[in-house]
Amino acid sequence: MNGVADAGASSGPKPAWWRRRGDLLAVLALIVASFVFTTDQVNEHEMLSPIDEYQYIGYYANVADHGIVRRGEAMPFFARKYVVCHGVRNIPEMQVNPAACRKPNSVGYPIEGGTTADLYTPLYFGVTRVLAQPLIWAGVDFVSAGRMVGGAWLALGAVLLYLAMRRRNVPIPVAVGLNLVMVGSLAAYWGNTYISTDATALAAGGLAALLAMQALDGRRRALVLLPLAGALATLFKLQNLIGFGAAALVLMLTAAYEASQRPDGPASRLRGFVVDRRTVSALATIVVSVVAQGCWIALRSALAVGEQPKFGFGEPLKGSNLVVELGNFLPSMGGGALAPYATGVTSLPVYMVATALAIGGCVGLALSGGTAPVRRIVGASTVLVAVLAAPALAIVVGFVENNYVPLPSRYAHSLLPWALLSAALLIDRPRPWLRYVLLALGVVTWGLALMMGEA
């Protein structure tokens, strides 16, 4: 299973690093940083996010009473009232409307007052509603409580990525610094400080990375859990499959590389690759996730009570669209839903740091000649998935919805943990001063992120 030695992983019995005081303090620091960031930003939000939060608030408001939002349903009254009373950022046609706030049914609403949230399973909304309830009992506004739950998803993602890095013996200061960059990133701002299914992306990517690193260490349990976790993450949001696609590719390429190093003949090498547990787990991760999503699509169609509202935009998918999508995700993994200036001046250095580490990490690791093969495979897999995932997703959406709209780069946020993991693996055994430079960089980036807002 482990014929390729990872230069960053020691042989023989490993110390129980999770019991060390330093790791415990690091995990606690990341949890606190996540909740401080999300709570600070939620308290400053006055308007809705333009990234479909209007639709998500409707699902969040109704999930406790109705469970699943059905295709063809009208938008719940709570969401209609909330959107006209608070307005939507960066959309001039949807600013605060005091008259409509007093009489919410007196104005026209997007897509004729319908909802497109039926695309999603109730998993994210149900979990968010349950976790928000204690805050609501404590007197927090209903929507703000739901937004604050994003801190739990962000903390989960940071802890999982930290554990993935530590499995490869990344020094604690480096792991903390890179995770603070993620916690304060534009991806976290747009996905984890509003009610949004994107809140699950960083956690999904972190979980995929941790299970993949455990699998590379020969943990059979991780090989079994990976397909199950991939299916569950995909049911929270289809785009989360991208992060698990990276995990699957890492396992397959590692198995293929080890098979190629055998002294046997080509047929024996191919047979060894096909029956390798990592190959089987990788294929199962993709197949089980796709089947799970297919079951949801069938259930969604069976429960429909009407036709989906007309978007009023988009076009049939063409081959040229796929070429454009090839360059969609890789350059923007450090970005958010909108341009960096949409969240203020301090967003620019936050964006530049995350982007430089993400792109430099995965591309640099993939091209690093003096790095162990397993580590290079992590970088190469991240790059390949970042390039190929957008056109693949465009094909799926075009087939299911019979409509093509340029994919937003935020769909690739489950790859950001992989890119930062690549950066950590690229910095192999850094000097002590460099470790603390990276820690300081993370702290400063996180601090600047606290100053972002509704510019």
C-alpha positions in Angstrom: 0.0 0.0 0.0 2.7 2.5 0.9 5.5 1.8 -1.5 6.1 5.5 -2.1 7.8 7.0 0.9 6.7 10.5 1.7 9.7 12.5 2.8 7.5 14.4 5.3 6.2 11.2 7.0 8.3 9.3 9.4 8.5 5.5 9.4 7.6 3.3 12.3 5.3 4.1 15.1 4.1 7.7 15.1 3.7 9.9 18.1 0.1 10.7 19.1 0.4 14.2 17.8 -3.2 15.0 18.4 -2.6 14.7 22.2 0.2 17.3 22.2 -0.6 20.5 23.9 0.5 22.5 20.9 -1.9 20.8 18.6 -4.8 21.3 21.1 -4.0 25.0 21.4 -3.8 25.3 17.7 -7.1 23.7 17.1 -8.8 25.9 19.8 -7.2 29.0 18.2 -8.6 28.1 14.8 -12.1 27.5 16.2 -12.0 30.8 18.1 -10.7 32.6 15.0 -13.5 31.1 12.8 -16.3 32.2 15.2 -14.8 35.6 15.8 -14.5 36.3 12.1 -18.1 35.1 11.2 -19.7 36.8 14.2 -17.9 40.1 13.5 -19.0 40.1 9.9 -22.6 38.9 10.5 -23.1 41.8 13.0 -22.1 44.2 10.2 -24.4 42.8 7.5 -27.3 45.0 6.7 -28.4 43.7 3.3 -28.7 40.2 1.8 -25.9 38.6 -0.2 -26.5 38.7 -3.9 -25.4 35.1 -4.1 -28.9 33.6 -3.8 -29.3 34.3 -0.1 -32.9 35.4 -0.8 -33.5 31.8 -2.0 -31.7 30.2 0.9 -33.5 32.3 3.5 -36.8 31.0 2.1 -35.6 27.4 2.6 -34.1 28.1 6.0 -37.4 29.7 7.1 -39.6 26.8 6.0 -37.4 23.7 6.6 -38.6 23.1 10.1 -42.3 23.1 9.0 -42.1 21.6 5.5 -38.8 19.8 5.3 -38.2 19.8 1.5 -38.8 22.8 -0.8 -40.6 21.5 -3.9 -40.2 22.6 -7.4 -43.0 25.0 -8.4 -43.6 26.3 -4.9 -43.9 30.0 -4.2 -41.2 31.8 -2.2 -42.2 31.9 1.5 -43.7 35.1 2.8 -40.9 35.5 5.3 -38.2 35.7 2.6 -40.3 38.0 0.4 -40.8 40.4 3.3 -37.1 40.2 4.4 -35.7 41.0 0.9 -37.7 44.2 0.4 -37.1 45.3 4.0 -33.3 44.8 3.8 -32.4 44.9 0.1 -29.7 43.0 -1.7 -26.1 44.0 -2.0 -24.8 45.1 -5.4 -28.1 44.8 -7.2 -29.6 48.2 -7.8 -33.0 46.8 -8.7 -33.3 45.2 -5.2 -32.6 47.9 -2.8 -34.5 48.6 0.4 -38.2 49.3 -0.4 -39.9 50.9 2.7 -43.4 50.9 1.0 -43.1 47.2 0.0 -41.7 46.4 3.4 -45.1 47.5 4.9 -47.0 45.6 2.2 -44.7 42.8 1.0 -47.1 41.4 -1.6 -47.5 44.7 -3.3 -44.4 44.5 -5.5 -42.9 42.1 -8.1 -40.3 39.6 -7.0 -37.5 37.8 -8.8 -38.5 34.9 -11.0 -42.1 35.8 -10.5 -42.1 35.2 -6.7 -41.0 31.5 -7.2 -38.0 29.7 -5.7 -35.1 27.7 -7.2 -34.0 26.4 -3.8 -35.6 23.1 -4.7 -32.3 22.3 -6.4 -30.9 21.5 -2.9 -31.6 18.8 -0.4 -32.8 20.0 3.0 -29.5 18.8 4.7 -27.7 22.2 4.9 -30.9 24.1 5.8 -32.0 21.5 8.4 -28.6 21.5 10.1 -28.4 25.3 10.0 -31.9 25.6 11.5 -31.1 23.2 14.4 -27.8 24.9 15.2 -29.4 28.3 15.0 -32.2 27.6 17.4 -30.1 28.1 20.7 -29.0 31.5 19.3 -32.7 32.4 18.5 -33.7 31.4 22.1 -30.9 33.7 23.3 -32.5 36.6 21.4 -30.4 36.7 18.2 -32.3 37.7 15.1 -33.6 34.7 13.1 -31.5 35.4 10.0 -28.4 36.5 11.9 -28.6 33.3 13.9 -28.6 31.2 10.7 -25.7 33.3 9.3 -23.7 32.7 12.5 -23.9 29.0 12.1 -21.5 29.5 9.2 -18.8 29.9 11.9 -19.3 26.2 12.8 -18.8 25.1 9.2 -15.7 27.3 8.9 -14.2 26.0 12.2 -14.9 22.5 11.0 -13.1 23.1 7.7 -10.1 24.7 9.4 -9.7 21.9 12.0 -10.0 19.2 9.3 -7.4 20.9 7.1 -5.1 21.4 10.1 -5.3 17.7 10.9 -4.6 16.9 7.2 -1.5 19.0 7.3 -0.3 17.5 10.5 -0.6 14.0 9.1 2.1 15.1 6.7 4.1 16.5 9.7 3.7 20.1 8.6 5.0 22.3 11.5 2.3 23.7 13.8 3.1 27.4 13.0 2.9 26.8 9.3 -0.4 24.8 9.6 -2.0 27.5 11.8 -0.8 30.3 9.6 -2.1 28.8 6.4 -5.4 27.9 8.0 -5.8 31.5 9.3 -5.5 32.6 5.7 -8.4 30.3 4.8 -10.5 31.4 7.8 -10.1 35.1 6.7 -10.4 34.5 3.0 -13.0 35.9 0.7 -14.3 32.4 0.2 -15.1 32.3 3.9 -16.5 35.8 3.9 -19.1 35.1 1.1 -19.8 31.5 2.0 -19.7 31.5 5.8 -21.1 34.8 6.9 -24.3 34.6 5.0 -26.9 31.8 4.8 -25.5 29.9 1.9 -24.9 26.3 0.8 -21.4 27.5 0.0 -20.8 27.4 3.8 -20.1 23.6 3.5 -17.4 23.9 0.8 -14.3 24.5 2.9 -15.4 21.8 5.4 -16.0 19.4 2.5 -12.5 20.1 1.0 -10.9 19.8 4.4 -12.6 16.4 5.1 -11.6 15.1 1.7 -8.0 16.1 2.3 -7.8 14.5 5.7 -9.3 11.2 4.6 -7.0 11.2 1.6 -3.9 11.8 3.7 -5.1 9.0 6.1 -5.6 6.7 3.2 -2.1 7.4 1.9 -0.8 6.3 5.3 -2.6 3.0 4.9 -5.7 3.6 7.0 -8.3 1.2 5.7 -11.0 3.0 7.5 -10.3 6.2 5.5 -10.6 4.2 2.3 -14.1 3.1 3.4 -15.2 6.5 4.7 -14.1 8.4 1.7 -17.0 7.3 -0.7 -19.5 7.7 2.1 -18.2 11.2 3.0 -18.1 12.2 -0.7 -21.8 11.2 -1.1 -22.9 13.1 2.0 -20.9 16.2 1.1 -22.4 16.1 -2.5 -25.9 15.9 -1.0 -25.2 19.1 0.9 -24.1 20.7 -2.4 -23.2 19.1 -5.7 -20.1 21.3 -6.1 -18.6 19.7 -3.0 -17.8 16.7 -5.2 -15.0 18.7 -6.7 -13.0 18.5 -3.4 -13.6 14.8 -3.3 -12.6 14.5 -6.9 -9.2 15.8 -5.9 -9.0 13.1 -3.2 -10.0 10.4 -5.7 -7.4 11.6 -8.2 -4.6 11.7 -5.5 -5.4 8.0 -4.6 -5.5 6.8 -8.2 -2.3 8.6 -9.3 -0.5 7.3 -6.2 -1.7 3.7 -6.9 -0.7 4.1 -10.6 2.7 5.4 -9.7 3.4 2.6 -7.3 2.2 0.0 -9.8 4.6 1.5 -12.4 7.6 1.0 -10.1 7.0 -2.8 -9.8 9.5 -5.0 -11.6 6.7 -7.1 -13.0 5.4 -7.0 -16.6 2.8 -4.5 -17.9 -0.1 -6.8 -17.4 0.8 -7.5 -13.8 1.3 -3.7 -13.2 -2.1 -3.0 -14.7 -3.7 -5.7 -12.6 -2.0 -4.4 -9.5 -3.4 -0.9 -10.2 -6.9 -2.1 -10.8 -7.2 -4.1 -7.7 -5.4 -1.6 -5.5 -7.7 -0.6 -2.6 -6.9 3.0 -3.3 -8.1 2.7 -6.9 -11.3 1.0 -5.7 -12.0 3.7 -3.1 -11.3 6.5 -5.6 -13.7 5.1 -8.1 -16.3 4.4 -5.5 -16.1 8.0 -4.2 -17.1 9.3 -7.6 -19.7 6.7 -8.4 -21.4 6.7 -5.1 -21.5 10.5 -5.0 -23.0 10.6 -8.5 -25.6 7.9 -7.7 -26.6 9.8 -4.5 -27.1 13.0 -6.5 -29.0 11.1 -9.1 -31.3 9.7 -6.4 -31.9 13.3 -5.2 -32.7 14.5 -8.7 -35.3 11.7 -9.1 -36.9 12.4 -5.7 -37.0 16.1 -6.5 -38.8 15.5 -9.8 -41.2 13.1 -8.1 -42.1 15.7 -5.4 -42.5 18.6 -7.9 -45.8 20.6 -7.7 -45.2 22.7 -10.7 -42.7 23.9 -13.3 -39.4 25.6 -12.4 -39.5 29.4 -12.7 -37.9 30.8 -15.8 -34.5 32.3 -15.2 -34.6 34.7 -18.1 -31.0 34.3 -19.0 -28.6 31.6 -20.1 -28.2 29.7 -23.4 -27.8 26.1 -24.7 -24.3 24.6 -23.9 -21.8 24.8 -26.7 -18.3 23.5 -27.1 -16.8 27.0 -26.9 -18.3 27.4 -23.5 -16.3 24.4 -22.2 -13.1 25.9 -23.5 -13.7 29.1 -21.6 -14.5 27.1 -18.5 -11.1 25.4 -18.5 -9.6 28.7 -17.2 -12.3 29.4 -14.7 -11.4 27.8 -11.3 -7.6 27.7 -11.0 -6.9 31.5 -11.0 -9.7 32.3 -8.6 -9.4 29.8 -5.8 -8.4 32.5 -3.4 -11.3 34.8 -4.4 -14.9 35.1 -3.4 -18.3 35.5 -5.0 -17.6 39.1 -6.2 -14.6 41.2 -7.1 -12.3 41.9 -4.1 -13.1 45.6 -4.0 -16.8 44.7 -3.2 -15.8 44.2 0.4 -13.5 47.1 0.9 -9.8 48.1 0.6 -8.5 45.6 3.0 -9.9 42.8 0.8 -7.2 43.3 -1.7 -4.2 42.1 0.4 -6.4 39.3 1.8 -7.2 38.2 -1.8 -3.6 38.5 -3.0 -2.2 36.4 -0.1 -4.8 33.6 -0.5 -4.4 33.6 -4.3 -0.6 33.6 -4.2 -0.5 30.7 -1.7 -3.2 28.7 -3.5 -1.9 29.0 -7.0 1.8 29.0 -6.0 1.1 26.1 -3.7 -0.5 23.6 -6.1 1.3 24.6 -9.2 4.7 24.9 -7.4 4.3 21.5 -5.7 3.3 19.9 -9.0 6.4 21.2 -10.7 8.8 20.7 -7.8 11.5 18.3 -8.9 13.1 17.7 -5.5 9.9 16.7 -3.7 8.7 13.2 -2.9 6.3 11.8 -5.6 3.3 11.5 -3.2 3.6 15.2 -2.4 3.9 16.2 -6.1 0.8 14.1 -6.8 -1.2 16.2 -4.4 -0.2 19.4 -6.2 -0.8 17.9 -9.7 -4.2 16.5 -8.7 -5.3 19.9 -7.4 -4.2 21.6 -10.6 -5.9 19.0 -12.9 -9.2 19.0 -11.0 -9.1 22.8 -10.9 -8.8 22.9 -14.7 -11.2 20.1 -15.6 -13.9 20.5 -13.0 -15.5 23.6 -14.4 -16.2 22.2 -17.9 -17.3 18.8 -16.4 -19.8 20.7 -14.1 -21.0 22.8 -17.0 -21.8 19.6 -18.9 -23.7 18.2 -15.9 -25.7 21.4 -15.4 -26.3 21.8 -19.1 -27.7 18.2 -19.2 -29.8 18.5 -16.1 -31.1 22.0 -16.5 -30.9 22.4 -20.3 -29.3 25.8 -19.7 -25.7 27.2 -19.6 -24.7 30.1 -17.5 -20.9 30.8 -16.9 -20.1 29.1 -13.7 -19.1 31.3 -10.7 -15.6 30.6 -9.4 -17.0 30.1 -5.9 -18.0 26.6 -7.0 -14.3 25.6 -6.6 -14.0 26.7 -3.0 -13.8 23.0 -1.9 -10.4 23.0 -3.7 -9.0 25.9 -1.6 -8.1 23.5 1.3 -6.3 21.3 -1.2 -4.4 24.3 -2.6 -3.3 25.4 0.9 -2.3 21.9 1.7 -0.2 21.9 -1.4 1.5 25.1 -0.2 2.2 23.5 3.2 3.7 20.4 1.5 5.8 22.6 -0.8 7.4 24.3 2.2 9.3 21.2 3.3 11.0 21.4 6.7 11.2 25.2 6.8 13.7 27.1 8.9 12.3 28.2 12.2 12.2 31.9 11.2 10.2 31.0 8.0 7.6 29.0 10.1 6.9 32.1 12.2 6.8 34.4 9.2 4.0 32.2 7.8 2.2 32.2 11.1 2.5 36.0 11.2 1.3 36.2 7.6 -1.8 34.2 8.6 -2.5 36.4 11.7 -2.2 39.6 9.7 -4.3 38.3 6.9 -7.0 37.3 9.3 -6.8 40.6 11.1 -7.3 42.5 7.8 -10.2 40.2 7.0 -12.0 41.5 10.1 -12.0 44.9 8.4 -13.9 43.8 5.3 -17.5 44.8 5.0 -20.3 46.1 2.8 -18.3 48.5 0.8 
